Amino acid sequence: MEQRSIQALVVTPDPLLVASFTNACRELGIEVRATIGGDAARDALARERYEAVLLDFDNLPDTLAMVTSIRQSPSNRHAFILSVATEEDHRQQALSQDISLLLQRPLDDRELCRVLHGAYGLIVRLRRRYFRCAAEVPVLLIHGDSFADCKCTTMNLSSGGVGLRVPSPLQPGEEVQLILFLQGTDIIVRTTGTVIWDDKHGKSGISFKCTSHEYQAELDAWLDAHFHLPGAEDVPLQEVRS
């Protein structure tokens, strides 16, 4: 299964910040796109999905509006937001927007790498929870009322939801059970779910919850195998002073 790499957007007019952030992200296999802000940044958010966004509070006049744009974006509202905020008023602005990871100038490349390694685990968990892994996984779908079952295949899969190819339409709001047969393993995962949408042309979306903590752990571990970089450790998020 080929998985789309994690994408990050850095919004700044500072080419040195772009270079430092890009180099640090390269170690983690994160692809970076840069924009100077304003309409160009909003266009980037409208066109693409990003797992992380770095905002330069020191040099951008509209950072609060940019945070609002991110959190109102259907594709990017769960993105992990980092900031560079050196002056006290800029730090307070960032903190008022619940941005917990603050970087300050002058930036040290080694410290930036360390911070990104620490944040990577959280970025991966957010991606696993909200963004779907493109995968074709066999599924047995059991209708809640009739207990009739049918064989389906996933189009995409996350920790709590799935897009399915189905042989016949499902009804939004319908309660179902799913048994997932995870690729490359002999693991099955049992879930209960609710049909969120159905296009009447063989595709449905289902929000689900695993029926036990063990099943959830196995699903998360399988997703992590595609999302997580070995050796990237989770550390508490913090305000970083170089």
C-alpha positions in Angstrom: 0.0 0.0 0.0 1.4 3.4 -1.0 0.7 6.1 1.5 0.6 9.8 0.9 3.4 11.5 2.8 2.7 14.0 5.6 2.3 17.5 4.2 3.3 20.8 6.0 2.7 24.4 5.0 5.0 27.2 6.2 3.5 30.7 6.0 6.3 33.3 6.1 8.0 35.9 4.0 11.4 34.8 5.5 13.4 32.5 3.2 15.7 31.5 6.1 12.8 30.1 8.1 11.5 28.2 5.0 15.0 26.7 4.5 15.4 25.7 8.2 11.9 24.2 8.5 12.2 22.3 5.2 15.6 20.8 6.2 14.2 19.7 9.6 11.1 18.2 8.0 13.1 16.3 5.4 14.5 14.1 8.2 11.0 13.0 9.0 9.8 12.5 5.5 7.5 15.5 5.7 6.9 17.4 2.5 6.9 21.2 2.8 5.2 23.9 0.8 5.9 27.6 1.5 3.8 30.7 0.9 4.3 34.3 2.0 0.8 34.6 3.4 -2.4 36.4 2.6 -4.5 35.2 -0.3 -1.7 32.8 -1.4 -1.9 31.0 1.9 -5.7 30.8 1.9 -5.6 29.5 -1.7 -3.1 26.8 -0.6 -5.4 25.8 2.3 -8.3 25.6 -0.1 -6.5 23.4 -2.6 -4.5 21.0 -0.4 -4.7 19.1 2.9 -1.9 19.7 5.4 -1.2 17.8 8.6 0.9 20.7 10.0 1.1 24.5 9.4 3.9 26.8 10.7 2.8 30.5 11.0 5.4 33.3 11.4 3.7 35.6 13.9 6.8 37.9 13.8 6.4 38.9 10.2 2.8 38.3 9.1 0.1 41.0 9.7 -2.9 38.7 9.6 -1.9 35.6 11.6 -5.1 35.5 13.7 -7.2 35.6 10.5 -4.9 32.8 9.2 -5.6 30.7 12.2 -9.3 31.2 11.7 -8.9 30.1 8.0 -7.1 27.0 9.0 -9.7 26.0 11.6 -12.6 26.7 9.3 -11.1 24.7 6.4 -12.9 21.4 5.9 -9.7 19.7 5.0 -7.3 21.4 7.4 -9.3 22.2 10.6 -7.4 19.4 12.5 -4.0 20.5 11.3 -1.3 20.8 13.9 -0.3 24.5 14.1 3.1 25.7 15.1 4.2 29.3 15.4 7.3 31.5 15.4 6.6 34.2 17.9 9.5 36.1 19.4 8.1 39.4 20.8 5.9 39.2 23.9 2.8 40.5 22.1 3.3 38.0 19.3 3.6 35.2 21.8 0.4 36.3 23.6 -1.4 36.4 20.3 -0.3 32.8 19.5 -1.2 31.6 23.0 -4.6 33.2 22.8 -5.3 31.0 19.8 -4.3 27.8 21.8 -1.1 27.3 19.8 0.9 25.4 22.3 4.2 25.0 20.4 6.0 28.4 20.1 9.4 28.8 18.5 11.5 32.0 18.9 14.2 33.7 16.9 17.1 33.2 16.5 16.2 29.6 15.5 18.8 26.9 16.1 18.5 24.2 13.4 19.3 21.4 15.9 16.7 22.6 18.4 14.2 22.9 15.6 14.9 19.2 14.5 14.5 18.1 18.2 11.2 20.0 18.5 9.8 18.6 15.3 10.8 15.0 16.3 8.9 15.6 19.5 5.8 16.9 17.8 5.8 14.3 15.1 4.1 11.6 17.2 1.2 14.0 17.9 0.9 15.0 14.2 0.8 11.3 13.3 -1.9 10.6 15.9 -4.0 13.5 14.7 -3.6 12.3 11.1 -4.5 8.7 12.1 -7.6 10.0 13.8 -8.9 12.5 11.3 -7.3 11.6 7.9 -8.1 8.5 6.0 -5.4 6.1 4.9 -6.0 5.0 1.3 -6.2 1.2 1.6 -8.2 -1.7 0.2 -9.0 -3.8 3.2 -11.6 -6.6 3.1 -14.6 -6.0 5.3 -17.6 -8.0 6.3 -20.6 -5.6 6.9 -23.4 -6.8 9.1 -26.7 -4.9 9.0 -27.8 -4.1 12.5 -31.5 -5.0 12.3 -31.6 -7.9 9.8 -28.1 -9.4 10.6 -27.7 -9.9 6.9 -24.0 -9.6 5.9 -22.2 -8.6 2.7 -18.6 -8.5 1.7 -17.1 -5.0 1.0 -13.8 -3.3 0.4 -12.5 -0.2 2.0 -11.4 2.8 -0.1 -9.9 4.6 2.9 -9.6 3.9 6.6 -8.9 5.9 9.8 -9.0 5.2 13.5 -12.7 5.9 13.7 -14.1 5.9 10.2 -14.1 4.2 6.8 -15.0 4.8 3.2 -16.5 1.6 1.7 -17.3 0.1 -1.7 -20.6 -1.6 -1.1 -22.7 -3.9 -3.3 -26.0 -2.1 -2.5 -26.9 1.3 -1.1 -26.9 1.9 2.7 -29.2 4.2 4.5 -27.7 7.2 6.3 -28.2 6.8 10.0 -28.3 3.0 9.7 -26.5 1.1 12.4 -24.1 -1.6 11.2 -21.3 -3.9 12.4 -18.0 -4.1 10.6 -15.3 -6.8 10.7 -12.0 -5.5 9.2 -9.4 -8.0 7.9 -6.2 -6.0 8.1 -3.8 -6.4 5.2 -0.6 -8.2 5.7 -1.7 -9.7 9.1 -4.0 -12.3 10.4 -5.7 -9.7 12.6 -9.4 -9.0 12.5 -11.0 -5.9 14.1 -14.7 -5.8 15.1 -16.5 -2.4 15.2 -20.0 -1.0 15.5 -20.8 2.0 13.3 -23.3 4.4 11.8 -23.7 5.1 8.1 -22.9 8.8 7.5 -23.4 9.0 3.8 -24.2 6.9 0.7 -23.9 8.1 -2.9 -26.3 5.4 -4.2 -23.5 4.4 -6.7 -21.6 1.8 -4.6 -19.8 4.1 -2.1 -20.6 4.7 1.6 -19.0 6.5 4.5 -19.3 5.0 8.0 -18.2 6.3 11.4 -17.3 3.5 13.8 -16.1 2.6 17.2 -14.1 -0.6 18.0 -15.9 -3.0 20.3 -12.9 -3.3 22.6 -9.7 -1.5 23.6 -7.8 -4.4 22.2 -9.3 -4.1 18.8 -8.7 -0.3 18.8 -5.1 -0.9 19.8 -4.6 -3.4 17.0 -6.1 -1.0 14.4 -4.1 2.0 15.7 -0.9 -0.1 15.5 -1.7 -1.1 11.9 -2.3 2.5 11.0 0.9 3.6 12.7 2.8 1.1 10.6 1.9 3.3 7.6 2.1 6.7 9.3 4.8 6.6 12.0 8.6 7.0 11.5 10.5 4.6 13.7 12.6 6.5 16.3 10.3 9.6 16.3 9.6 10.0 20.0 6.8 11.9 21.7 7.8 14.6 24.1 5.7 17.2 25.8 4.9 20.3 23.7 6.4 23.4 25.0 7.4 27.0 24.4 10.9 26.8 22.8 13.5 29.4 23.4 16.7 29.2 21.4 
